[in-house]
Amino acid sequence: QVQLVESGGDLVQAGGSLRLSCIASGFTFAAYTMGWFRQAPGKEREGVSWISRSGANTYYVDSVKGRFTIDRDNAKNTIYLQMDNLNADDTAMYYCAADSIPWRWVYRPRKADEFGDWGQGTQVTVSK
């Protein structure tokens, strides 16, 4: 079955960095756009970044542009999210997800229901 396992979340001071990882299994990883979402307490799940099948195309929401970098290694079935210059607004549970439709790439804000499989999440907490 499909499994997505995130890791790398931690407590970090404002201005610090973290690198999240997500290892996928149970599907043809290289056929899917992969994404990172986050959800803070009391808020809706928010799309943060996604990356095309080859890694050639990426998308970032405005709030993380210039600070976060998404990457993938298809040989390892893994995506990453490098997060630099973190601030308190980045505090959330971070989830990786696979697009619900293979071979699709869209360069626009995306909703959680466009992604079909999810990990259990990894907590990122940024202290002021």
C-alpha positions in Angstrom: 0.0 0.0 0.0 1.0 3.6 -0.4 3.1 5.0 2.4 4.5 8.5 3.0 6.8 8.9 6.0 7.9 12.4 7.0 10.8 13.3 9.3 13.0 16.2 10.3 10.5 18.3 12.2 11.9 19.9 15.4 11.8 22.9 17.8 14.0 25.6 16.4 14.6 29.3 17.2 13.4 32.0 14.8 16.0 32.5 12.1 17.0 28.9 12.2 16.8 26.1 9.6 15.3 22.7 9.2 15.3 20.1 6.5 12.3 17.9 6.2 12.3 14.5 4.4 9.5 12.3 3.1 10.1 8.7 1.9 7.5 7.2 -0.3 6.6 3.6 -1.1 3.9 1.6 -2.7 3.4 3.6 -5.9 5.3 4.8 -9.0 6.9 7.8 -7.2 8.5 9.3 -10.4 5.1 9.6 -12.0 3.7 12.0 -9.5 4.0 15.6 -8.6 4.8 15.7 -4.9 3.9 18.5 -2.4 4.4 19.8 1.1 1.4 21.1 3.1 1.2 22.5 6.6 -1.5 22.9 9.2 -1.4 25.1 12.2 -3.9 24.6 15.1 -7.3 26.0 14.3 -6.3 26.7 10.6 -6.9 25.0 7.4 -4.3 22.8 5.7 -2.2 25.1 3.5 -0.2 24.2 0.4 3.4 25.2 0.8 5.3 23.9 -2.2 5.2 21.3 -4.9 7.6 19.8 -7.3 7.1 18.2 -10.7 8.0 14.6 -11.6 11.5 15.3 -12.8 12.1 18.1 -10.3 12.5 20.6 -13.1 9.5 22.6 -12.0 8.7 23.9 -8.6 6.0 26.2 -7.0 6.1 28.0 -3.7 3.4 30.0 -1.9 4.4 33.6 -1.4 4.9 33.3 2.3 7.8 30.9 1.9 9.4 32.1 -1.4 13.1 32.8 -1.0 13.2 30.8 2.3 12.1 27.3 1.5 13.5 25.0 -1.2 11.8 21.8 -2.4 13.8 19.0 -4.0 13.3 15.3 -4.8 15.5 12.3 -5.4 13.6 9.8 -7.6 16.2 7.1 -7.1 15.5 7.2 -3.3 11.7 7.9 -3.6 12.2 10.9 -1.4 11.3 14.6 -1.4 12.8 17.2 0.8 11.9 20.7 2.1 14.8 22.9 3.1 13.5 25.6 5.4 15.7 28.6 6.2 15.1 31.8 8.1 12.2 30.3 9.9 9.7 32.4 11.8 6.9 31.8 14.3 4.3 31.8 11.5 6.0 28.6 10.1 5.0 26.7 13.2 2.7 23.8 12.0 2.4 20.1 11.3 4.0 19.5 7.9 2.7 16.8 5.6 4.0 15.5 2.3 1.5 14.4 -0.3 1.3 12.8 -3.7 -0.9 14.4 -6.5 -4.1 12.4 -7.0 -3.5 12.3 -10.8 -0.2 11.0 -12.2 1.7 13.0 -14.9 0.0 16.2 -13.9 1.8 19.5 -13.3 0.0 22.8 -12.6 1.7 26.0 -11.7 -0.8 27.7 -9.4 -2.0 27.5 -5.7 -3.4 24.1 -5.0 -5.8 22.6 -2.5 -5.3 19.7 -0.3 -8.1 17.7 -2.0 -6.1 17.7 -5.2 -3.6 15.4 -3.5 -4.6 11.8 -2.9 -2.1 10.2 -0.4 -0.7 11.7 2.7 1.9 11.1 5.4 1.3 11.3 9.1 3.1 14.6 9.4 6.1 16.0 11.2 5.9 18.9 13.7 7.8 22.1 13.2 7.8 24.6 16.0 9.6 27.9 15.8 10.2 29.8 19.0 10.4 33.6 19.0 
